[in-house]
Amino acid sequence: MSDFLLSVHDLACARGDRLLFKGMNFSLKTGELLLVQGGNGQGKTSLLRLLTGLARPEAGEVRWCGALIGRQRETFHAAMVYLGHANGVKDDLNPVENLRFAEGLQGRTFDAPRAVATLERLGLSRCLDLPCRVLSFGQRRRVALASLLLAGAVLWILDEPLTGLDVHAVTLMEGLIRDHLTAGGMVVATTHQALNLEGVNVQRLLVGNVAIPELAVN
């Protein structure tokens, strides 16, 4: 992957009359993980929505490769994939059909063998023909993770990606993140659970009334 840069400049976010954070500045380059931390209701998910362009900041800017994301929506959205609290999985479709639907929404050509291989890699080989309504939350989460992998995006924005995953799936998710960063990808993630970040270049960002970035740690 080429070098990319996500940067935030004097960003502020409000919810109603309440200011969640202001004066936020950071930059993230290829091979780095930004771990967003803070208490409930402090603005972690709101920050992710600003980074994806799903919401507008009270003040400040979000830039991708130096340009405002709002002025290059197609380019930015092709480079970014967002996994939120909701899995975005259709109940009446099986896992393969869900991936076909997701790829179609993004205008990408569906590669069925690759989709099946990705689902099998995530431990869903016995669920390929089952409607997703009968799957457990953790299995549905794995379908969403498969869509994440198929997207081929440089920037992953993940809101509590470990939610609903068992210990084996958590280990798998950690490996996927490390592999993505090693390949030159970028990750912004929130999580309440401990992550094994050995060998990962991590920045930590505390979100509250004032956001305080810490030094990157390995």
C-alpha positions as CSV (number, residue, x, y, z in Angstrom):
1,M,0.0,0.0,0.0
2,S,1.1,3.6,-0.6
3,D,1.5,6.1,2.2
4,F,-1.8,7.6,3.4
5,L,-2.6,10.1,6.1
6,L,-5.7,10.7,8.2
7,S,-5.6,14.0,10.1
8,V,-7.9,15.9,12.4
9,H,-7.5,19.7,13.0
10,D,-9.0,21.5,16.0
11,L,-12.0,19.2,15.9
12,A,-15.0,19.9,18.2
13,C,-18.2,17.8,18.7
14,A,-21.4,18.6,20.5
15,R,-24.4,16.5,21.4
16,G,-27.4,18.9,21.9
17,D,-26.2,21.6,24.3
18,R,-23.3,19.5,25.6
19,L,-19.8,19.9,24.2
20,L,-18.2,16.4,24.1
21,F,-14.8,17.5,23.0
22,K,-12.9,20.4,21.4
23,G,-9.5,21.3,20.1
24,M,-8.7,17.7,19.0
25,N,-5.7,17.3,16.8
26,F,-4.0,14.1,15.6
27,S,-2.7,12.4,12.5
28,L,-2.5,8.7,11.6
29,K,-0.3,7.2,8.9
30,T,0.0,3.8,7.3
31,G,0.9,1.0,9.7
32,E,-0.6,2.7,12.7
33,L,-3.5,2.0,15.1
34,L,-5.4,4.8,16.9
35,L,-7.0,3.4,20.0
36,V,-9.8,5.7,21.1
37,Q,-10.6,5.4,24.8
38,G,-13.0,7.1,27.3
39,G,-16.0,6.5,29.4
40,N,-19.5,5.9,28.1
41,G,-21.2,8.9,26.6
42,Q,-17.9,10.8,26.3
43,G,-17.9,11.0,22.5
44,K,-16.0,7.9,21.2
45,T,-18.7,6.8,18.7
46,S,-19.4,10.4,17.8
47,L,-15.7,10.9,16.9
48,L,-15.8,7.8,14.7
49,R,-18.9,9.2,12.9
50,L,-17.0,12.4,12.2
51,L,-14.1,10.5,10.8
52,T,-16.3,8.6,8.4
53,G,-18.2,11.7,7.3
54,L,-21.5,10.4,8.6
55,A,-21.7,13.5,10.9
56,R,-20.4,17.0,10.7
57,P,-18.1,18.5,13.4
58,E,-19.1,21.5,15.5
59,A,-15.8,23.0,14.5
60,G,-12.5,21.8,12.9
61,E,-11.7,19.6,9.9
62,V,-11.1,15.9,9.0
63,R,-8.6,15.5,6.2
64,W,-7.5,12.5,4.1
65,C,-4.2,12.8,2.3
66,G,-4.3,16.6,3.0
67,A,-7.8,17.3,1.5
68,L,-11.1,17.7,3.3
69,I,-13.0,14.4,3.3
70,G,-16.2,16.3,2.3
71,R,-14.5,17.4,-1.0
72,Q,-13.4,13.9,-2.0
73,R,-16.2,11.7,-0.8
74,E,-15.9,8.9,-3.4
75,T,-12.1,8.7,-3.1
76,F,-12.3,8.6,0.7
77,H,-15.2,6.2,1.0
78,A,-13.4,3.8,-1.4
79,A,-10.4,3.9,1.0
80,M,-12.4,3.6,4.2
81,V,-14.6,0.9,5.7
82,Y,-16.7,1.4,8.9
83,L,-17.8,-1.3,11.3
84,G,-20.2,0.1,13.9
85,H,-22.2,-1.4,16.8
86,A,-24.8,-2.8,14.3
87,N,-23.5,-5.6,12.2
88,G,-25.5,-4.5,9.1
89,V,-26.4,-8.1,8.4
90,K,-29.7,-9.0,6.6
91,D,-31.7,-11.6,8.5
92,D,-33.2,-13.3,5.5
93,L,-29.9,-13.7,3.6
94,N,-27.3,-16.3,4.3
95,P,-23.7,-15.2,4.9
96,V,-22.6,-15.5,1.3
97,E,-25.7,-13.6,0.1
98,N,-25.0,-10.9,2.7
99,L,-21.5,-10.4,1.3
100,R,-22.8,-10.3,-2.2
101,F,-25.3,-7.6,-1.2
102,A,-22.6,-5.6,0.7
103,E,-20.2,-5.7,-2.3
104,G,-23.0,-4.7,-4.6
105,L,-23.9,-1.6,-2.5
106,Q,-20.3,-0.5,-2.8
107,G,-20.2,-1.1,-6.5
108,R,-17.6,-3.8,-6.3
109,T,-17.5,-7.0,-8.3
110,F,-18.5,-10.0,-6.1
111,D,-15.9,-12.8,-5.9
112,A,-17.8,-15.8,-4.6
113,P,-14.8,-18.1,-4.0
114,R,-13.0,-15.4,-2.1
115,A,-16.1,-14.6,-0.1
116,V,-16.6,-18.3,0.9
117,A,-12.9,-18.6,1.7
118,T,-13.1,-15.5,4.0
119,L,-16.2,-16.9,5.8
120,E,-14.5,-20.2,6.3
121,R,-11.3,-18.4,7.6
122,L,-13.6,-16.8,10.2
123,G,-15.0,-20.1,11.3
124,L,-18.4,-20.0,9.5
125,S,-18.0,-23.0,7.2
126,R,-21.0,-24.7,8.8
127,C,-23.2,-21.6,8.4
128,L,-22.8,-20.7,4.8
129,D,-26.3,-21.8,3.8
130,L,-28.2,-20.7,6.9
131,P,-30.2,-17.5,7.0
132,C,-28.5,-15.1,9.3
133,R,-31.5,-14.7,11.6
134,V,-30.7,-18.2,13.1
135,L,-27.0,-17.3,13.7
136,S,-25.7,-16.2,17.1
137,F,-24.7,-12.6,17.6
138,G,-21.0,-13.6,17.5
139,Q,-21.6,-15.5,14.2
140,R,-23.3,-12.5,12.7
141,R,-20.4,-10.3,13.9
142,R,-18.1,-12.6,12.0
143,V,-20.2,-12.1,8.8
144,A,-19.7,-8.4,9.3
145,L,-15.9,-9.0,9.7
146,A,-15.9,-10.9,6.5
147,S,-17.4,-7.9,4.7
148,L,-14.7,-5.8,6.3
149,L,-12.0,-8.0,4.9
150,L,-13.5,-8.2,1.4
151,A,-13.7,-4.4,1.2
152,G,-10.0,-4.0,0.6
153,A,-10.0,-0.6,2.3
154,V,-6.8,1.0,3.6
155,L,-8.5,2.6,6.6
156,W,-10.6,0.5,9.0
157,I,-12.8,2.4,11.5
158,L,-14.0,0.0,14.1
159,D,-16.5,0.7,16.9
160,E,-16.1,-1.9,19.6
161,P,-15.0,-4.6,17.2
162,L,-14.7,-7.3,19.9
163,T,-18.3,-7.1,21.0
164,G,-20.0,-10.5,21.0
165,L,-16.8,-12.4,20.1
166,D,-15.6,-15.4,22.0
167,V,-12.0,-15.7,23.1
168,H,-10.9,-17.5,19.9
169,A,-12.6,-14.9,17.7
170,V,-11.0,-12.1,19.7
171,T,-7.6,-13.6,19.0
172,L,-8.5,-13.9,15.4
173,M,-9.6,-10.2,15.3
174,E,-6.3,-9.2,16.9
175,G,-4.4,-11.1,14.2
176,L,-6.5,-9.5,11.4
177,I,-5.7,-6.0,12.8
178,R,-2.0,-6.8,13.0
179,D,-1.9,-8.3,9.5
180,H,-3.7,-5.2,8.1
181,L,-1.3,-2.8,9.7
182,T,1.7,-4.9,8.6
183,A,0.4,-4.7,5.0
184,G,0.4,-0.9,5.3
185,G,-3.2,-0.4,6.4
186,M,-4.5,1.9,9.1
187,V,-7.0,1.3,12.0
188,V,-9.0,3.6,14.2
189,A,-10.8,1.6,16.9
190,T,-12.7,1.9,20.2
191,T,-12.9,-0.9,22.7
192,H,-13.7,-1.6,26.3
193,Q,-11.8,-4.9,26.1
194,A,-8.1,-5.5,26.4
195,L,-6.4,-5.9,23.0
196,N,-3.1,-7.8,22.5
197,L,-1.2,-5.1,20.7
198,E,2.2,-6.7,20.7
199,G,4.2,-5.5,17.7
200,V,1.6,-2.8,16.8
201,N,2.4,0.9,16.5
202,V,-0.3,2.4,18.7
203,Q,-1.5,5.9,19.4
204,R,-3.9,6.3,22.3
205,L,-6.5,9.1,22.4
206,L,-8.6,9.9,25.5
207,V,-11.9,11.4,24.6
208,G,-13.8,13.5,27.1
209,N,-14.3,17.2,27.7
210,V,-10.7,17.6,26.4
211,A,-9.1,15.0,24.2
212,I,-5.5,14.2,25.2
213,P,-3.4,12.2,22.8
214,E,-0.6,10.1,24.4
215,L,2.7,9.1,23.0
216,A,2.7,6.1,20.6
217,V,3.7,2.9,22.2
218,N,4.7,-0.5,20.9
